[in-house]
Amino acid sequence: MVNLDKKVFNKVYAKYFKKDYFTEKYSIRLRCKYLSENGYNVSLTEIKNYLKTQKEKCFNMMIERIADYKAGKFYPQREKFTWSIIKELGL
């Protein structure tokens, strides 16, 4: 099992989330717009829960990717988030 520190992950995640690297903000805007046009109001709690779930999925994915990287799998340079985590961990 890979030991990925939450502080390291949160630091890098915040940097990329701010740039909308994961297109979460754009996706949420589109969904909210579509739902409001169809008469459904989206609560802030629903949005927060969605973002929390996505962040947990991303954290779990990074644990798997780091384990794969240690096992010798190669990731292309275009996967900047993955490489930022790897560099931050000093691997």
ROKOLSE-212390 format. One record per residue: residue number from 1; x negated, y, z negated of N, C-alpha, C in turn; residue in three letters. Coordinates in steps of 0.05 Angstrom, whole numbers, plus 5000, padded with zeros to 4 digits. Example, Ala and Ser with C-alpha at 12.3 -4.5 7.8 and 13.67 -1.06 7.14 Angstrom:
// ROKOLSE-212390
[node 1 [4736 4886 4844] [4754 4910 4844] [4736 4934 4844] "ALA"] [node 2 [4743 4955 4858] [4727 4979 4857] [4742 5001 4843] "SER"] 
END
This chain:
// ROKOLSE-212390
[node 1 [4983 4976 5000] [5000 5000 5000] [4982 5025 5000] "MET"] [node 2 [4991 5045 5014] [4975 5069 5017] [4984 5089 4995] "VAL"] [node 3 [4965 5102 4983] [4970 5121 4963] [4971 5149 4975] "ASN"] [node 4 [4994 5159 4982] [4997 5185 4993] [5008 5203 4971] "LEU"] [node 5 [4993 5223 4964] [5001 5242 4943] [5023 5260 4953] "ASP"] [node 6 [5044 5263 4937] [5067 5280 4945] [5058 5309 4948] "LYS"] [node 7 [5039 5318 4933] [5029 5346 4935] [5017 5351 4962] "LYS"] [node 8 [5000 5332 4971] [4987 5335 4997] [5009 5335 5019] "VAL"] [node 9 [5027 5315 5017] [5048 5314 5037] [5065 5339 5038] "PHE"] [node 10 [5073 5349 5014] [5090 5373 5013] [5076 5397 5024] "ASN"] [node 11 [5050 5399 5019] [5034 5422 5030] [5034 5422 5060] "LYS"] [node 12 [5028 5399 5072] [5027 5398 5101] [5055 5399 5113] "VAL"] [node 13 [5074 5386 5100] [5102 5387 5110] [5113 5415 5111] "TYR"] [node 14 [5108 5431 5090] [5117 5458 5088] [5106 5475 5111] "ALA"] [node 15 [5081 5471 5117] [5068 5485 5139] [5081 5479 5166] "LYS"] [node 16 [5086 5454 5171] [5098 5447 5197] [5128 5452 5197] "TYR"] [node 17 [5142 5450 5175] [5170 5456 5174] [5175 5486 5179] "PHE"] [node 18 [5157 5502 5169] [5160 5531 5173] [5158 5538 5203] "LYS"] [node 19 [5142 5523 5218] [5139 5527 5247] [5162 5513 5262] "LYS"] [node 20 [5179 5499 5249] [5201 5483 5261] [5189 5462 5279] "ASP"] [node 21 [5168 5449 5271] [5154 5428 5286] [5173 5404 5290] "TYR"] [node 22 [5190 5399 5270] [5208 5376 5271] [5235 5382 5284] "PHE"] [node 23 [5238 5406 5293] [5263 5417 5305] [5288 5413 5287] "THR"] [node 24 [5283 5413 5261] [5305 5410 5243] [5323 5434 5243] "GLU"] [node 25 [5311 5458 5242] [5327 5482 5241] [5344 5485 5266] "LYS"] [node 26 [5333 5480 5289] [5347 5482 5314] [5370 5462 5315] "TYR"] [node 27 [5364 5437 5306] [5384 5416 5306] [5408 5423 5287] "SER"] [node 28 [5401 5434 5264] [5422 5441 5245] [5439 5464 5256] "ILE"] [node 29 [5427 5483 5268] [5442 5505 5280] [5462 5495 5301] "ARG"] [node 30 [5452 5478 5319] [5470 5467 5339] [5493 5451 5328] "LEU"] [node 31 [5487 5434 5308] [5508 5418 5296] [5528 5435 5281] "ARG"] [node 32 [5519 5455 5267] [5537 5473 5252] [5555 5489 5271] "CYS"] [node 33 [5543 5498 5293] [5558 5513 5313] [5580 5495 5325] "LYS"] [node 34 [5572 5471 5332] [5591 5453 5344] [5614 5446 5325] "TYR"] [node 35 [5607 5440 5300] [5627 5433 5280] [5645 5457 5273] "LEU"] [node 36 [5634 5481 5272] [5651 5504 5266] [5670 5511 5288] "SER"] [node 37 [5661 5505 5313] [5679 5509 5336] [5702 5489 5336] "GLU"] [node 38 [5698 5467 5323] [5719 5446 5322] [5734 5446 5295] "ASN"] [node 39 [5731 5468 5280] [5747 5472 5256] [5736 5458 5231] "GLY"] [node 40 [5712 5450 5230] [5700 5438 5206] [5679 5456 5195] "TYR"] [node 41 [5681 5463 5170] [5661 5480 5157] [5640 5462 5143] "ASN"] [node 42 [5615 5468 5149] [5593 5453 5137] [5584 5467 5112] "VAL"] [node 43 [5582 5452 5090] [5574 5464 5065] [5543 5464 5063] "SER"] [node 44 [5533 5481 5047] [5504 5484 5043] [5493 5458 5030] "LEU"] [node 45 [5509 5445 5014] [5501 5420 5001] [5496 5398 5022] "THR"] [node 46 [5514 5397 5042] [5510 5377 5063] [5484 5382 5078] "GLU"] [node 47 [5478 5407 5083] [5453 5414 5097] [5429 5406 5080] "ILE"] [node 48 [5430 5413 5055] [5408 5406 5037] [5404 5376 5035] "LYS"] [node 49 [5425 5361 5033] [5423 5332 5031] [5411 5321 5057] "ASN"] [node 50 [5419 5332 5080] [5408 5323 5105] [5378 5328 5106] "TYR"] [node 51 [5369 5352 5098] [5341 5359 5099] [5325 5341 5079] "LEU"] [node 52 [5337 5336 5056] [5323 5319 5037] [5319 5291 5048] "LYS"] [node 53 [5340 5280 5061] [5339 5254 5073] [5318 5253 5094] "THR"] [node 54 [5317 5273 5111] [5297 5274 5133] [5269 5275 5122] "GLN"] [node 55 [5265 5290 5101] [5238 5293 5089] [5230 5266 5077] "LYS"] [node 56 [5248 5252 5064] [5241 5225 5053] [5234 5206 5076] "GLU"] [node 57 [5249 5207 5098] [5243 5189 5121] [5215 5196 5132] "LYS"] [node 58 [5209 5221 5133] [5183 5230 5143] [5160 5220 5124] "CYS"] [node 59 [5165 5222 5098] [5145 5213 5078] [5140 5183 5081] "PHE"] [node 60 [5162 5168 5084] [5159 5139 5087] [5145 5132 5114] "ASN"] [node 61 [5151 5147 5135] [5138 5143 5160] [5108 5148 5158] "MET"] [node 62 [5100 5169 5143] [5072 5176 5140] [5057 5154 5124] "MET"] [node 63 [5070 5142 5105] [5057 5121 5089] [5051 5098 5108] "ILE"] [node 64 [5070 5091 5126] [5065 5070 5145] [5043 5077 5165] "GLU"] [node 65 [5043 5102 5174] [5023 5110 5194] [4995 5111 5182] "ARG"] [node 66 [4993 5119 5157] [4967 5119 5144] [4956 5090 5141] "ILE"] [node 67 [4974 5072 5134] [4966 5044 5131] [4958 5033 5158] "ALA"] [node 68 [4972 5040 5179] [4965 5031 5207] [4939 5044 5215] "ASP"] [node 69 [4934 5069 5208] [4909 5083 5215] [4886 5069 5202] "TYR"] [node 70 [4889 5062 5177] [4868 5048 5162] [4862 5020 5174] "LYS"] [node 71 [4883 5008 5185] [4881 4982 5198] [4869 4984 5226] "ALA"] [node 72 [4865 5008 5236] [4852 5011 5262] [4870 5021 5284] "GLY"] [node 73 [4895 5028 5279] [4912 5038 5300] [4904 5066 5307] "LYS"] [node 74 [4906 5073 5332] [4899 5099 5342] [4924 5116 5347] "PHE"] [node 75 [4923 5141 5338] [4945 5160 5343] [4935 5182 5361] "TYR"] [node 76 [4950 5189 5382] [4941 5211 5400] [4939 5238 5385] "PRO"] [node 77 [4923 5255 5396] [4918 5281 5384] [4943 5299 5384] "GLN"] [node 78 [4962 5293 5402] [4986 5309 5403] [5004 5306 5378] "ARG"] [node 79 [4999 5285 5363] [5014 5281 5338] [5000 5297 5316] "GLU"] [node 80 [5004 5322 5317] [4989 5341 5299] [4995 5337 5270] "LYS"] [node 81 [5020 5331 5264] [5028 5327 5236] [5014 5303 5224] "PHE"] [node 82 [5013 5281 5239] [4999 5257 5229] [4970 5263 5224] "THR"] [node 83 [4957 5276 5243] [4929 5283 5241] [4923 5302 5218] "TRP"] [node 84 [4942 5321 5213] [4938 5339 5191] [4939 5325 5164] "SER"] [node 85 [4957 5305 5162] [4958 5289 5137] [4932 5273 5134] "ILE"] [node 86 [4923 5261 5156] [4899 5244 5155] [4875 5261 5147] "ILE"] [node 87 [4872 5285 5159] [4850 5303 5152] [4852 5312 5123] "LYS"] [node 88 [4876 5318 5115] [4880 5328 5087] [4872 5306 5067] "GLU"] [node 89 [4876 5281 5074] [4869 5259 5056] [4839 5252 5059] "LEU"] [node 90 [4826 5262 5080] [4798 5258 5083] [4791 5230 5094] "GLY"] [node 91 [4809 5219 5111] [4804 5192 5121] [4788 5192 5146] "LEU"] 
END
